């Protein structure tokens, strides 16, 4: 339960080894901060859950964020309501998304480092600003549409297809008229995405390389990579002429001491293929355009948000551990407080 008389914070208690454990976190309660000139006081509604958070806790820098020291509040994007404002550009009642951190209240000067942006009221839960209508959706949109350059009839393979970004990419691929093969772990996840895929591959119970060879007699046109490792290698063995490989994430490698390097990347040369990484914040000037288009697809029913909601601020550590146990289906985030449009169970 939230204690609205204090600011509750989850902090780094120790460096995680392998998956995060309860002992890696410290729950701290401080007085609710006071709002000064040029600042706003934010009340947290939703907080993001992402694999990169373990990297922060491990003392690594990622996604433009500084590494965390022991005792620091854990980094994380969130959605919050302005409940007090001494900033001319923000009013009480405004909803914003940005670097909130794992805390129930935050004082913000709306600096560039916090990357705050106002969330328009579109009649859907503001929690979707951490899913289809936020950084997860933007990663799918810019990675697939801008860098994957899909064309009708393309064959698209997506790893991590039941995850946050992957579940959006497979739907964007269908919107763009592509044949879609989704790779996910376990029958439950494959069933969850089956209506958006022409074929699914269960990497827990099937040999991915063999299934790709079977399903791709003419190769793949786009591989959207969310996992790295051996799946990336298998896809590089099945490239069509002019294939595009988009590097979005590599969750299979995040807990390894040494990065995985594909030994067959030179196969890109044979097919005039390309392999491109991207950083979503490099597309920040176009976020409003992407949000409007994604929201249009959500409201029309062409894009269905697939979300995995963890309820309660106290559940954040368990929710993060669940990502590395591959338990989430869709975008994972924590519902700290419910907004009026949030009708999800």
Residue pairs with C-beta under 8 A, 6 or more apart in sequence:
1 312
1 314
2 8
2 104
2 313
2 336
2 337
3 29
4 104
5 32
6 29
6 30
6 31
6 32
7 29
7 30
7 31
7 32
7 33
7 103
7 104
7 105
7 106
8 27
8 28
8 29
8 103
8 104
8 313
9 27
9 28
9 29
9 30
9 73
9 101
9 102
9 103
9 104
10 25
10 26
10 27
10 28
10 73
10 74
10 102
10 103
10 313
10 316
10 317
11 25
11 26
11 27
11 28
11 71
11 72
11 73
11 74
11 102
12 24
12 25
12 26
12 57
12 68
12 69
12 70
12 71
12 72
12 74
13 23
13 24
13 25
13 26
13 70
14 23
14 24
14 70
15 24
15 57
15 58
15 59
15 70
16 24
16 54
16 57
16 58
18 255
19 54
19 255
19 321
19 324
19 325
20 54
20 57
20 317
20 320
20 321
20 324
21 321
22 317
22 318
24 57
24 317
25 74
25 316
25 317
26 71
27 314
32 41
32 105
33 41
33 105
33 106
33 107
34 41
34 107
35 41
35 84
35 85
35 86
35 107
36 86
36 107
37 86
38 86
38 87
38 109
39 86
39 87
39 107
39 108
39 109
39 110
40 82
40 84
40 85
40 86
40 87
40 90
40 107
40 108
40 110
41 82
41 83
41 84
41 85
41 105
41 106
41 107
42 80
42 81
42 82
42 83
42 96
42 100
42 105
42 106
42 107
42 108
43 80
43 81
43 83
43 104
43 105
43 337
44 78
44 79
44 80
44 100
44 103
44 104
44 105
44 106
44 313
44 336
44 337
45 78
45 79
45 80
45 81
45 95
45 126
45 127
45 335
45 336
45 337
45 338
45 339
46 78
46 79
46 126
46 127
46 129
46 130
46 333
46 334
46 335
46 336
46 337
47 76
47 77
47 78
47 100
47 102
47 130
47 313
47 316
47 333
47 334
47 336
48 76
48 77
48 78
48 130
48 134
48 135
48 333
48 334
49 76
49 310
49 316
49 319
49 320
49 323
49 328
49 332
49 333
49 334
50 76
50 77
50 164
50 323
50 332
51 249
51 251
51 254
51 323
51 324
52 62
52 63
53 74
53 75
53 76
53 320
54 254
54 255
54 320
54 324
55 62
55 254
56 62
56 65
56 67
56 68
56 74
56 75
57 68
57 74
59 67
59 68
59 69
60 67
61 67
63 279
63 281
64 281
65 75
65 99
68 74
68 75
73 101
73 102
73 103
74 101
74 102
75 99
75 101
75 102
76 99
76 100
76 101
76 102
77 97
77 98
77 99
77 100
77 130
77 134
77 135
78 97
78 98
78 99
78 100
78 101
78 130
78 336
79 95
79 96
79 97
79 100
79 119
79 126
79 127
79 129
79 130
80 95
80 96
80 97
80 98
80 100
80 106
81 93
81 94
81 95
82 90
82 91
82 92
82 93
82 94
82 95
82 96
83 92
84 92
85 91
85 92
85 94
87 109
87 110
89 110
90 96
90 110
90 118
94 118
95 118
95 119
95 121
95 126
95 129
95 339
96 116
96 117
96 118
96 119
97 116
97 117
97 119
97 129
97 130
97 134
98 108
98 114
98 115
98 116
98 117
99 113
99 114
99 115
99 116
100 106
102 316
104 313
104 336
108 114
108 116
110 116
115 281
115 284
117 287
119 126
119 129
120 291
122 133
122 295
122 299
123 299
123 341
124 133
124 295
124 298
124 299
124 341
125 339
125 341
125 342
125 343
125 344
126 339
126 341
126 342
127 307
127 309
127 333
127 335
127 339
127 342
127 344
128 134
128 298
128 305
128 307
130 136
130 331
130 333
131 137
131 164
131 305
131 307
131 330
131 331
131 333
132 168
132 294
132 298
132 303
132 305
132 331
133 291
133 294
133 295
133 298
134 291
135 280
136 164
136 165
136 168
136 331
137 168
137 290
137 291
137 294
138 280
138 283
138 287
138 290
138 291
139 165
139 248
139 280
140 165
140 166
140 168
140 169
140 172
141 168
141 172
141 290
141 293
141 294
142 278
142 280
142 283
142 286
142 290
143 165
143 169
143 224
143 246
143 248
143 278
143 280
144 150
144 169
144 172
144 173
144 222
144 224
144 246
145 172
145 176
146 278
146 283
147 244
147 246
147 276
147 278
148 156
148 222
148 224
148 244
148 246
149 222
149 244
150 156
150 172
150 173
150 176
150 178
150 221
150 222
151 176
151 177
151 178
151 221
152 176
152 177
152 178
153 177
153 178
153 179
154 173
154 176
154 178
154 179
154 221
154 222
155 178
155 179
155 181
155 216
155 218
155 219
155 220
155 221
155 222
155 240
156 169
156 170
156 173
156 178
156 179
156 180
156 181
156 220
156 221
156 222
156 223
156 224
157 181
157 182
157 183
157 212
157 216
157 220
157 222
157 223
157 224
157 235
157 238
158 166
158 169
158 170
158 173
158 180
158 181
158 182
158 183
158 223
158 224
158 226
159 166
159 183
159 223
159 224
159 225
159 226
159 227
159 231
159 232
159 235
160 166
160 183
160 184
160 226
160 227
160 249
160 251
161 167
161 169
161 170
161 182
161 183
161 184
161 189
161 193
161 197
161 200
161 226
162 182
162 184
162 185
162 189
162 190
162 192
162 193
162 306
162 329
162 330
163 226
163 251
163 328
163 330
163 331
164 306
164 328
164 330
164 331
164 332
165 226
165 248
165 249
166 182
166 184
166 224
166 226
167 192
167 193
167 196
167 306
167 329
167 330
167 331
168 303
168 306
169 224
170 180
170 182
170 193
170 196
170 197
171 196
171 297
171 302
171 303
171 304
172 303
173 180
173 222
174 180
174 196
175 297
175 302
175 303
178 221
178 222
179 198
180 196
180 197
180 198
180 199
181 197
181 198
181 199
181 200
181 201
181 212
181 215
181 216
181 220
182 190
182 193
182 196
182 197
182 199
182 200
182 201
183 200
183 201
183 203
183 208
183 227
183 231
184 190
184 192
184 193
184 200
184 201
184 202
184 203
185 202
185 203
185 204
185 326
186 202
186 204
186 205
186 326
187 202
187 205
188 329
189 202
189 329
190 200
190 201
190 202
192 306
192 329
192 330
193 200
193 306
194 200
199 215
201 208
201 211
201 212
201 215
203 231
208 230
208 231
208 234
209 230
209 234
209 237
212 220
212 234
212 235
212 237
212 238
213 237
213 238
216 238
218 240
219 238
219 239
219 240
219 241
219 243
219 271
220 235
220 238
220 239
220 240
220 243
221 240
221 242
221 243
221 244
222 243
222 244
222 245
222 246
223 232
223 235
223 236
223 239
223 243
223 244
223 245
223 246
224 246
224 248
225 231
225 232
225 235
225 245
225 246
225 247
225 248
225 249
225 250
226 248
226 249
226 250
226 251
227 249
227 250
227 251
227 252
228 247
228 249
228 250
228 251
228 252
228 253
228 260
229 250
229 252
229 253
229 260
230 252
230 260
231 252
232 245
232 250
232 260
232 262
233 262
233 263
233 264
235 245
236 245
236 262
236 264
236 265
236 267
236 268
237 264
237 267
239 245
239 267
239 268
239 270
239 271
239 273
240 271
241 271
241 272
241 273
242 271
242 272
242 273
243 268
243 271
243 273
243 274
244 273
244 274
244 275
244 276
245 268
245 273
245 274
245 275
245 276
246 276
246 277
246 278
247 275
247 276
247 277
247 278
248 278
250 260
251 323
251 324
252 260
253 259
253 260
254 324
255 324
265 275
267 273
268 274
268 275
283 290
294 303
297 303
298 304
298 305
305 330
305 331
306 329
306 330
306 331
307 330
307 331
307 332
307 333
307 344
308 328
308 329
308 330
308 331
308 332
308 333
309 332
309 333
309 334
309 335
309 344
310 316
310 318
310 319
310 322
310 332
310 333
310 334
310 335
311 334
311 335
312 334
312 335
312 336
313 334
313 336
315 334
316 334
319 332
319 334
322 328
322 332
323 332
335 342
